[in-house]
Amino acid sequence: MTRIELGLIGGAVFGTRAALTAAFLDRFAIGFVISVADVPGPPWAVGLGFGLLLSAPSALVTKAWAPILGIGAIGGGIIGLVVAYFGAR
């Protein structure tokens, strides 16, 4: 499976929990960016970093820091590991 295909799947799976379109797009972006980015480092750490970075604007606007950043970090770390083990280079 290519990294782009895996990114689309990861983004869709992670984003389907969201009720609003904006929240879905936030979560979709996390899955997609982690899958297509070629950043050196442990896959879980790259995913966690992107998860936090891309979740920060929503957390700032809603002031719901812990749940938004927490789910972004956990989901990002998991997606980073999935891409590392199942993504074709």
N, CA, C and O of each residue as an XYZ file, in Angstrom:
356
protein
N       0.848     -1.165      0.000
C       0.000      0.000      0.000
C       0.899      1.234      0.000
O       1.869      1.295      0.755
N       0.588      2.197     -0.826
C       1.415      3.399     -0.862
C       1.147      4.261      0.361
O       0.142      4.089      1.051
N       2.048      5.179      0.617
C       1.889      6.054      1.772
C       0.710      7.003      1.592
O       0.055      7.367      2.568
N       0.436      7.404      0.357
C      -0.703      8.281      0.115
C      -2.007      7.525      0.374
O      -2.920      8.066      0.998
N      -2.102      6.289     -0.096
C      -3.300      5.479      0.170
C      -3.476      5.273      1.666
O      -4.581      5.392      2.194
N      -2.377      4.962      2.346
C      -2.432      4.762      3.789
C      -2.808      6.057      4.494
O      -3.523      6.030      5.496
N      -2.340      7.184      3.989
C      -2.697      8.479      4.565
C      -4.175      8.783      4.417
O      -4.802      9.302      5.341
N      -4.736      8.461      3.253
C      -6.169      8.682      3.047
C      -6.995      7.804      3.971
O      -7.983      8.259      4.547
N      -6.594      6.548      4.117
C      -7.310      5.632      5.004
C      -7.160      6.065      6.458
O      -8.142      6.136      7.197
N      -5.905      6.358      6.870
C      -5.658      6.787      8.249
C      -6.409      8.060      8.593
O      -6.973      8.181      9.680
N      -6.416      9.008      7.667
C      -7.142     10.250      7.900
C      -8.636     10.032      8.007
O      -9.296     10.628      8.858
N      -9.177      9.174      7.144
C     -10.622      8.903      7.179
C     -11.019      8.170      8.450
O     -12.038      8.498      9.058
N     -10.228      7.181      8.861
C     -10.544      6.418     10.069
C     -10.453      7.308     11.307
O     -11.330      7.261     12.169
N      -9.409      8.107     11.399
C      -9.225      8.970     12.558
C     -10.247     10.101     12.554
O     -10.649     10.568     13.619
N     -10.667     10.540     11.392
C     -11.594     11.659     11.287
C     -13.059     11.311     11.438
O     -13.873     12.203     11.680
N     -13.425     10.041     11.303
C     -14.845      9.687     11.326
C     -15.480      9.844     12.704
O     -16.707      9.828     12.804
N     -14.710      9.991     13.747
C     -15.258     10.171     15.090
C     -15.788     11.591     15.296
O     -16.546     11.833     16.234
N     -15.411     12.501     14.458
C     -15.772     13.900     14.661
C     -17.190     14.186     14.170
O     -17.633     13.629     13.167
N     -17.890     15.056     14.884
C     -19.259     15.377     14.521
C     -19.328     16.531     13.527
O     -20.251     16.585     12.714
N     -18.396     17.428     13.575
C     -18.427     18.597     12.712
C     -17.431     18.467     11.570
O     -16.405     17.799     11.703
N     -17.729     19.094     10.477
C     -16.866     19.028      9.307
C     -15.473     19.559      9.612
O     -14.484     18.963      9.184
N     -15.374     20.650     10.333
C     -14.064     21.224     10.653
C     -13.240     20.264     11.507
O     -12.040     20.107     11.281
N     -13.866     19.630     12.470
C     -13.152     18.668     13.313
C     -12.729     17.461     12.494
O     -11.632     16.936     12.681
N     -13.593     17.016     11.584
C     -13.227     15.903     10.707
C     -12.006     16.271      9.868
O     -11.075     15.474      9.746
N     -12.003     17.461      9.296
C     -10.873     17.872      8.463
C      -9.594     18.002      9.274
O      -8.513     17.687      8.776
N      -9.700     18.458     10.508
C      -8.533     18.518     11.398
C      -7.922     17.128     11.570
O      -6.720     16.941     11.383
N      -8.747     16.176     11.921
C      -8.270     14.817     12.168
C      -7.816     14.141     10.884
O      -6.852     13.376     10.891
N      -8.503     14.418      9.788
C      -8.098     13.866      8.501
C      -6.705     14.375      8.125
O      -5.868     13.613      7.641
N      -6.466     15.661      8.350
C      -5.163     16.252      8.037
C      -4.047     15.585      8.835
O      -2.952     15.376      8.314
N      -4.314     15.255     10.081
C      -3.301     14.587     10.901
C      -2.906     13.260     10.265
O      -1.719     12.989     10.080
N      -3.886     12.436      9.930
C      -3.594     11.142      9.322
C      -2.882     11.269      7.991
O      -1.961     10.504      7.705
N      -3.296     12.223      7.175
C      -2.704     12.376      5.853
C      -1.280     12.920      5.934
O      -0.377     12.387      5.289
N      -1.073     13.963      6.710
C       0.254     14.579      6.801
C       1.277     13.616      7.387
O       2.407     13.550      6.902
N       0.910     12.882      8.403
C       1.839     11.921      8.997
C       2.240     10.874      7.972
O       3.397     10.453      7.935
N       1.305     10.454      7.147
C       1.577      9.405      6.168
C       2.473      9.858      5.025
O       3.268      9.065      4.521
N       2.365     11.098      4.609
C       3.139     11.544      3.456
C       4.417     12.291      3.836
O       5.285     12.485      2.985
N       4.551     12.709      5.079
C       5.751     13.428      5.508
C       6.932     12.467      5.622
O       6.788     11.335      6.083
N       8.075     12.929      5.205
C       9.296     12.129      5.312
C      10.230     12.833      6.295
O      11.184     13.504      5.900
N       9.939     12.666      7.552
C      10.675     13.334      8.622
C      11.493     12.286      9.375
O      10.957     11.248      9.764
N      12.785     12.548      9.585
C      13.588     11.563     10.329
C      13.180     11.516     11.804
O      12.749     12.515     12.380
N      13.325     10.351     12.385
C      13.006     10.173     13.795
C      12.132      8.964     13.995
O      11.655      8.365     13.031
N      11.918      8.602     15.247
C      11.047      7.464     15.535
C       9.635      7.752     15.022
O       9.116      8.847     15.236
N       9.008      6.784     14.348
C       7.686      7.018     13.758
C       6.633      7.486     14.762
O       5.808      8.341     14.439
N       6.655      6.934     15.973
C       5.670      7.338     16.970
C       5.878      8.795     17.373
O       4.911      9.516     17.620
N       7.150      9.236     17.441
C       7.447     10.610     17.841
C       7.075     11.599     16.738
O       6.574     12.688     17.018
N       7.321     11.219     15.491
C       6.925     12.069     14.364
C       5.404     12.212     14.354
O       4.883     13.317     14.198
N       4.694     11.099     14.520
C       3.237     11.139     14.560
C       2.721     11.963     15.726
O       1.793     12.755     15.567
N       3.312     11.782     16.884
C       2.913     12.541     18.063
C       3.132     14.033     17.841
O       2.277     14.849     18.187
N       4.272     14.385     17.267
C       4.576     15.794     17.004
C       3.591     16.435     16.043
O       3.085     17.529     16.295
N       3.320     15.741     14.930
C       2.351     16.272     13.977
C       0.949     16.301     14.578
O       0.182     17.229     14.317
N       0.612     15.305     15.372
C      -0.695     15.283     16.024
C      -0.890     16.487     16.937
O      -1.947     17.118     16.930
N       0.126     16.794     17.713
C       0.057     17.960     18.600
C       0.034     19.263     17.805
O      -0.764     20.158     18.084
N       0.910     19.357     16.823
C       1.014     20.577     16.025
C      -0.295     20.893     15.290
O      -0.754     22.035     15.287
N      -0.882     19.875     14.674
C      -2.099     20.109     13.899
C      -3.354     20.206     14.775
O      -4.389     20.683     14.311
N      -3.276     19.767     16.018
C      -4.405     19.889     16.944
C      -4.390     21.215     17.706
O      -5.414     21.635     18.243
N      -3.250     21.863     17.752
C      -3.105     23.082     18.546
C      -4.078     24.199     18.149
O      -4.644     24.831     19.041
N      -4.302     24.476     16.854
C      -5.255     25.558     16.539
C      -6.661     25.305     17.079
O      -7.297     26.220     17.601
N      -7.146     24.077     16.957
C      -8.483     23.762     17.481
C      -8.520     23.884     18.992
O      -9.496     24.380     19.555
N      -7.459     23.434     19.651
C      -7.401     23.535     21.110
C      -7.380     24.996     21.549
O      -7.991     25.358     22.554
N      -6.685     25.817     20.803
C      -6.600     27.241     21.124
C      -7.960     27.923     20.978
O      -8.362     28.705     21.839
N      -8.658     27.627     19.897
C      -9.954     28.258     19.635
C     -11.011     27.801     20.638
O     -11.771     28.620     21.155
N     -11.062     26.496     20.914
C     -12.108     25.959     21.786
C     -11.757     26.030     23.266
O     -12.637     25.911     24.119
N     -10.496     26.220     23.573
C      -9.979     26.223     24.943
C     -10.169     24.870     25.645
O     -10.148     24.791     26.873
N     -10.350     23.827     24.860
C     -10.454     22.459     25.387
C      -9.118     21.775     25.139
O      -9.015     20.865     24.316
N      -8.107     22.220     25.853
C      -6.732     21.796     25.589
C      -6.516     20.300     25.770
O      -6.049     19.628     24.850
N      -6.843     19.780     26.923
C      -6.511     18.382     27.233
C      -7.164     17.378     26.278
O      -6.457     16.526     25.741
N      -8.452     17.439     26.047
C      -9.032     16.413     25.178
C      -8.563     16.516     23.728
O      -8.290     15.499     23.092
N      -8.471     17.723     23.210
C      -8.090     17.873     21.805
C      -6.628     17.515     21.593
O      -6.305     16.768     20.670
N      -5.745     18.032     22.427
C      -4.321     17.714     22.278
C      -4.040     16.253     22.624
O      -3.192     15.615     22.000
N      -4.748     15.729     23.613
C      -4.554     14.330     24.001
C      -4.925     13.362     22.891
O      -4.163     12.451     22.567
N      -6.093     13.564     22.315
C      -6.525     12.682     21.232
C      -5.646     12.873     20.003
O      -5.332     11.904     19.311
N      -5.246     14.109     19.725
C      -4.343     14.357     18.593
C      -3.007     13.674     18.776
O      -2.473     13.094     17.830
N      -2.456     13.734     19.983
C      -1.160     13.116     20.253
C      -1.237     11.591     20.197
O      -0.384     10.949     19.584
N      -2.239     11.019     20.823
C      -2.389      9.556     20.828
C      -2.662      9.039     19.422
O      -2.027      8.088     18.967
N      -3.610      9.671     18.738
C      -3.924      9.254     17.367
C      -2.737      9.429     16.442
O      -2.468      8.566     15.607
N      -2.026     10.535     16.580
C      -0.843     10.773     15.752
C       0.237      9.736     15.980
O       0.851      9.255     15.028
N       0.472      9.386     17.240
C       1.465      8.352     17.545
C       1.092      7.004     16.960
O       1.944      6.297     16.421
N      -0.174      6.651     17.064
C      -0.641      5.372     16.506
C      -0.526      5.374     14.986
O      -0.064      4.396     14.398
N      -0.941      6.464     14.346
C      -0.843      6.538     12.892
C       0.622      6.483     12.456
O       0.937      5.851     11.448
N       1.514      7.131     13.192
C       2.943      7.060     12.878
C       3.456      5.632     12.896
O       4.220      5.238     12.014
N       3.051      4.857     13.881
C       3.470      3.454     13.956
C       2.864      2.627     12.824
O       3.547      1.792     12.231
N       1.599      2.853     12.525
C       0.937      2.110     11.442
C       1.628      2.395     10.113
O       1.865      1.475      9.330
N       1.951      3.653      9.850
C       2.619      4.013      8.599
C       4.013      3.379      8.543
O       4.441      2.923      7.483
N       4.710      3.348      9.658
C       6.048      2.769      9.675
C       6.035      1.289      9.351
O       6.947      0.794      8.689
N       5.022      0.577      9.805
C       4.996     -0.861      9.611
C       4.260     -1.305      8.365
O       4.564     -2.374      7.836
N       3.298     -0.527      7.869
C       2.501     -0.971      6.733
C       2.642     -0.105      5.494
O       2.162     -0.489      4.428
N       3.284      1.049      5.598
C       3.398      1.967      4.463
C       4.571      1.635      3.556
O       5.692      1.424      4.019
N       4.298      1.592      2.261
C       5.351      1.378      1.280
C       6.091      2.690      1.062
O       5.481      3.759      1.094
N       7.357      2.619      0.848
C       8.158      3.821      0.617
C       8.263      4.105     -0.846
O       8.901      5.081     -1.241
